Amino acid sequence: MTNTDILKIALEQSAIDSCCAPEDFFKEENVVALSQERAGRRAYLAEPYVFDLTSYGKNVVACVREDLQEVAYSYLAKYSAAHCFETPALHELDKSLAPFGLKTKFQAEYFLPDVTKTRIFGCAYDICVLEPPDFSGLYLPEWGNALCKERKERDMLCVGAFENKKLTALAGASADCDEMWQIGVDVLPAYRGRGLAKAVTSCLTAEVFARGKVPFYCAAWSNIPSVRNALACGFYPAWVQLTARPAE
């Protein structure tokens, strides 16, 4: 799988989620798409977006409910692709969304693997690949990023780091859509700073590729340790998203 292949798959998935065409993410102008039911969207998107902004860096694609189209056009006309995802612009957007009972909520950066930079890192602990029967008993708070209790059937694969049979770090891959598996990582507090996140993430990345799927990684922009882990494992920032939800 090449970097071009990976980006193409990611763009096709984003187009399904945002009710647009893949090429819309690289137009010179911003795009406002009407939110609607579409088969194949990411599993954790329980319903179509009400108001969502996505950017791969070139422009912004807004996927919005019909009555919010004017809000989207007005907002995107005022701010560049980079600045519409940051304060103080977001405070202004919240004021525009308030009459509709909405408020900005989720903001995240997504990473894709660069196949010329990904490699497996070792560590001082035992690294093991875990299949679903092996991690069925690990749906615990300390592994809440690697595994999702609400969507157990989507958790396909894990890689754990063990010290004398004690699990110290866990990376999990969730089949959030047909072609892409999202990686989540947890490391026990006492074991952080020892390269364990990098070891389990890099190994899991290779395992996901071996199964013919595209691994992708999500982190809040302010989660510096997580972002550093993504970069160290050969991932690069691919797109950002901002999503509004009912204010209550």
C-alpha positions in Angstrom: 0.0 0.0 0.0 1.4 3.4 -1.0 0.9 6.8 0.6 -1.2 7.7 -2.4 -3.4 4.6 -1.8 -3.8 5.5 1.8 -4.7 9.1 1.2 -7.2 8.1 -1.5 -8.9 5.7 1.0 -9.0 8.3 3.7 -10.5 10.9 1.3 -13.2 8.5 0.1 -14.1 7.8 3.7 -14.2 11.5 4.7 -16.4 12.1 1.6 -18.9 9.5 2.8 -18.9 11.1 6.3 -19.2 14.6 5.0 -21.7 13.9 2.2 -19.4 15.3 -0.5 -16.9 14.1 -3.2 -13.3 13.3 -2.4 -12.0 16.0 -4.6 -14.0 18.6 -2.7 -11.3 18.6 0.0 -8.8 20.0 -2.4 -10.8 22.7 -4.1 -9.6 26.3 -4.0 -12.9 27.4 -2.5 -14.7 26.1 0.6 -17.5 23.7 0.1 -20.8 23.5 2.0 -22.5 20.1 1.7 -26.0 19.1 2.9 -25.9 16.6 5.7 -27.9 13.4 4.9 -28.1 9.7 5.6 -25.2 7.9 3.9 -24.2 4.2 4.2 -20.7 3.5 5.2 -19.9 6.3 7.5 -17.6 5.7 10.5 -19.2 3.5 13.1 -19.1 6.0 15.9 -21.1 8.5 13.9 -24.5 7.4 15.1 -26.3 9.9 12.8 -25.4 12.4 10.1 -23.5 15.5 11.1 -25.6 18.5 12.3 -22.7 20.9 11.7 -19.2 19.7 11.0 -16.1 21.3 9.5 -13.3 19.2 8.0 -10.1 20.3 6.4 -7.2 18.5 4.8 -5.3 21.8 4.7 -6.4 23.2 1.4 -9.9 24.4 2.2 -12.8 23.6 4.5 -15.7 21.3 3.8 -18.8 22.0 5.9 -21.3 19.3 6.2 -24.4 20.8 7.8 -28.1 20.5 8.3 -30.2 22.4 5.7 -31.2 25.2 8.1 -27.5 25.8 9.0 -26.2 26.4 5.5 -26.2 30.2 5.8 -24.3 30.0 9.1 -21.7 27.9 7.4 -21.3 30.1 4.3 -21.0 33.2 6.5 -18.5 31.7 8.8 -16.3 30.2 6.1 -16.3 33.5 4.1 -14.8 35.3 7.0 -11.9 32.9 8.1 -9.2 31.0 6.4 -9.0 27.2 6.6 -6.5 27.4 9.5 -8.1 30.1 11.5 -11.7 28.9 11.5 -10.7 26.0 13.8 -9.3 28.2 16.6 -10.4 30.8 19.0 -11.6 33.6 19.0 -13.3 32.5 15.7 -14.9 29.6 17.5 -16.5 31.9 20.1 -18.2 33.7 17.2 -19.3 30.5 15.7 -20.9 29.4 19.0 -22.9 32.7 19.0 -24.2 31.9 15.5 -25.1 28.3 16.5 -26.8 29.3 19.8 -30.2 30.2 18.2 -30.3 26.6 16.9 -29.5 25.1 20.3 -26.0 24.0 19.2 -22.5 24.5 20.5 -19.1 23.4 19.2 -17.9 20.3 21.0 -15.5 17.8 19.4 -12.2 19.1 17.9 -9.6 16.6 16.8 -6.6 16.1 14.5 -6.3 12.9 12.5 -3.1 11.2 11.4 -2.3 8.8 8.6 0.8 6.6 8.3 3.7 7.5 6.0 4.9 4.1 4.7 8.4 5.5 4.2 8.7 6.3 7.9 6.8 3.6 9.7 8.9 0.9 11.5 8.5 -1.3 14.5 10.1 -0.1 17.8 11.2 -2.5 20.5 11.2 -2.0 24.3 12.3 -3.7 27.5 9.0 -5.6 27.9 7.4 -8.5 26.1 5.2 -7.4 23.1 2.3 -9.6 22.3 -0.4 -9.5 19.6 -3.9 -10.1 21.0 -6.9 -11.4 19.2 -10.5 -10.6 20.5 -10.7 -13.7 22.8 -7.4 -12.6 24.4 -8.6 -9.1 25.3 -12.3 -9.8 26.1 -11.6 -9.2 29.8 -9.7 -6.0 29.3 -12.7 -3.6 29.0 -11.6 -1.6 32.0 -11.2 2.1 32.6 -7.4 2.0 32.3 -7.7 0.7 28.7 -10.5 3.0 27.7 -8.6 4.5 24.7 -7.4 1.2 23.3 -10.8 -0.5 23.6 -14.4 0.7 23.3 -16.9 -1.1 25.6 -19.9 0.3 23.7 -18.6 -1.1 20.4 -16.8 -4.3 21.4 -17.7 -5.9 18.1 -15.5 -3.3 16.3 -12.4 -4.0 18.3 -10.4 -6.2 15.9 -6.9 -6.5 17.3 -4.6 -5.3 20.1 -0.9 -5.3 20.9 0.2 -5.3 24.6 3.4 -4.8 26.5 3.9 -7.1 29.4 6.2 -7.0 32.4 6.2 -10.5 34.0 2.7 -11.1 32.6 1.5 -7.7 33.9 -0.1 -5.6 31.1 1.5 -2.2 31.1 0.5 -0.7 27.8 -2.1 -1.5 25.2 -2.8 -0.4 21.7 -6.1 -1.4 20.1 -7.4 -1.2 16.5 -11.1 -0.5 15.9 -12.8 -1.2 12.6 -14.5 2.2 12.5 -15.2 1.8 8.8 -14.7 -0.8 6.0 -11.2 0.1 5.0 -9.7 2.0 8.0 -9.0 0.9 11.5 -8.4 3.5 14.2 -5.6 3.0 16.7 -6.1 4.0 20.4 -3.4 3.7 23.0 -3.1 3.5 26.8 -0.1 3.2 29.1 -0.3 2.7 32.9 0.8 5.9 34.6 3.7 4.2 36.3 5.1 3.0 33.0 4.9 6.2 31.0 8.1 7.7 29.5 9.6 4.3 28.7 8.8 4.0 25.0 5.9 1.6 25.5 3.3 3.7 23.6 5.7 3.8 20.6 6.4 0.0 20.9 2.8 -1.1 20.9 1.6 1.5 18.4 4.2 0.7 15.9 3.7 -3.0 16.2 -0.1 -2.6 15.8 0.4 -0.4 12.8 2.3 -3.2 11.0 -0.4 -5.7 12.1 -3.2 -3.6 10.7 -1.3 -3.2 7.4 -0.8 -6.9 7.3 -4.5 -7.4 7.3 -5.0 -5.1 4.3 -6.5 -2.1 6.3 -5.4 1.5 6.7 -4.4 2.4 10.3 -5.3 5.9 11.4 -4.8 7.8 14.6 -6.7 10.6 16.3 -5.6 13.0 19.0 -6.7 16.2 20.5 -4.3 19.0 19.4 -3.4 19.7 23.0 -2.6 16.1 23.8 1.2 16.5 23.2 2.3 13.0 24.4 -0.3 11.4 22.0 0.7 13.6 19.1 4.4 12.9 19.7 3.6 9.2 19.7 1.9 9.4 16.4 4.8 11.3 14.8 7.4 9.0 16.3 5.5 6.0 14.8 5.6 7.5 11.3 2.2 9.1 11.2 1.6 12.6 9.8 -1.2 15.1 10.4 -3.7 14.5 7.5 -7.0 16.3 8.5 -8.7 18.2 11.3 -12.4 18.2 12.3 -14.7 20.3 14.4 -18.2 19.1 15.2 -21.1 20.9 16.9 -23.8 19.1 19.0 -26.9 20.1 20.9 -25.8 22.4 23.7 -27.5 20.4 26.4 
